[in-house]
Amino acid sequence: MNSLRTLLTASALALVAVSAAQAGEAVAPGSYKLSVGAGAACPITLSADGSASYAADCAQSANIAKWQAKFNGVELKTASGETVAMLKGKDGSYSGTRFADGRAMALSADGSSLASSH
């Protein structure tokens, strides 16, 4: 009987975890605006292959060359795979802090992201 109870409990927990993962906002490849600190937002393109590219005149590239969708947002990475920031999704925008210096970062599809410096 304990085995059955353990199996049912594990199944219920797995179902809750899957439901929670599906409830998160999934970032999709496309064009976004990325702001770092109080600076102006810069256009960034997140490609389906996991690469990220900026407009040539962007001063805020933040060394981001890769991205990966996570169940609750997006992970931004350097070309070598080092995590720059984990941005959490809310209402179509993503925000968090850059690990290197704690500056606020925001990613928005509509260009309305405003971030303040920490």
C-alpha positions in Angstrom: 0.0 0.0 0.0 2.9 2.4 0.8 4.3 1.8 -2.7 1.0 2.8 -4.3 0.7 5.9 -2.1 4.3 6.9 -3.0 3.6 6.4 -6.7 0.4 8.5 -6.5 2.1 11.3 -4.6 5.0 11.3 -7.1 2.6 11.4 -10.0 0.6 14.3 -8.5 3.8 16.3 -7.9 5.0 15.7 -11.5 1.6 16.9 -12.8 1.9 20.1 -10.7 5.4 20.7 -12.0 4.4 20.2 -15.6 1.4 22.5 -15.2 3.6 25.2 -13.6 6.1 25.0 -16.4 3.4 25.4 -19.0 1.9 28.4 -17.2 5.1 30.4 -17.6 5.5 32.8 -20.5 7.7 31.3 -23.2 9.9 33.8 -25.1 9.8 33.3 -28.9 12.4 34.1 -31.5 12.0 37.6 -32.9 12.8 41.3 -32.6 13.0 42.8 -29.1 14.3 45.9 -27.3 16.8 45.4 -24.5 17.7 48.0 -22.0 20.5 47.9 -19.5 20.3 50.2 -16.5 18.9 53.7 -17.3 20.2 53.6 -20.9 18.0 53.7 -24.0 16.6 50.4 -25.2 18.5 48.8 -28.1 17.1 46.5 -30.8 18.1 42.9 -30.4 17.1 39.9 -32.5 16.7 36.5 -30.8 17.1 33.8 -33.5 15.5 30.4 -33.5 19.0 28.8 -33.4 19.6 30.4 -30.0 21.8 33.2 -31.2 21.3 36.9 -30.4 22.3 39.9 -32.5 22.2 43.6 -32.2 21.9 46.6 -34.5 25.4 47.8 -35.5 25.0 51.1 -33.6 23.9 49.5 -30.2 26.2 50.7 -27.4 24.6 48.3 -24.9 25.3 44.9 -26.3 26.2 43.6 -22.8 28.2 40.8 -24.5 25.0 38.9 -25.2 25.4 36.4 -28.1 23.1 33.6 -27.1 19.7 33.1 -25.5 17.7 30.2 -24.2 14.0 30.1 -23.3 13.3 28.9 -19.8 9.9 27.9 -18.3 9.7 31.2 -16.5 11.6 33.6 -18.8 14.8 33.8 -20.8 18.4 33.2 -20.1 20.9 35.6 -21.9 24.4 34.3 -22.4 27.8 35.3 -23.8 29.3 33.7 -26.9 31.2 31.2 -24.6 28.0 30.2 -22.8 28.4 32.2 -19.6 25.1 33.4 -18.2 24.7 37.2 -18.3 21.2 37.4 -16.8 18.1 35.4 -16.1 15.1 37.5 -17.1 11.6 36.6 -15.7 8.5 37.1 -17.9 5.5 39.1 -16.9 2.9 40.6 -19.3 4.9 40.1 -22.4 8.1 41.7 -21.0 11.1 40.2 -19.3 13.2 41.7 -16.5 16.0 40.9 -14.1 19.5 42.0 -13.2 22.8 41.5 -14.9 24.9 39.1 -12.8 28.2 41.0 -13.4 27.2 44.3 -11.9 23.6 44.1 -10.7 22.3 46.5 -13.3 18.6 46.2 -14.2 17.9 44.6 -17.6 14.6 44.5 -19.5 13.6 42.8 -22.7 10.4 43.9 -24.4 8.8 43.0 -27.8 7.0 46.4 -28.0 9.9 48.6 -27.1 8.2 50.0 -24.0 10.7 48.6 -21.5 12.2 51.1 -19.1 14.7 50.0 -16.5 16.4 51.8 -13.7 20.0 51.4 -12.6 20.7 49.7 -9.3 
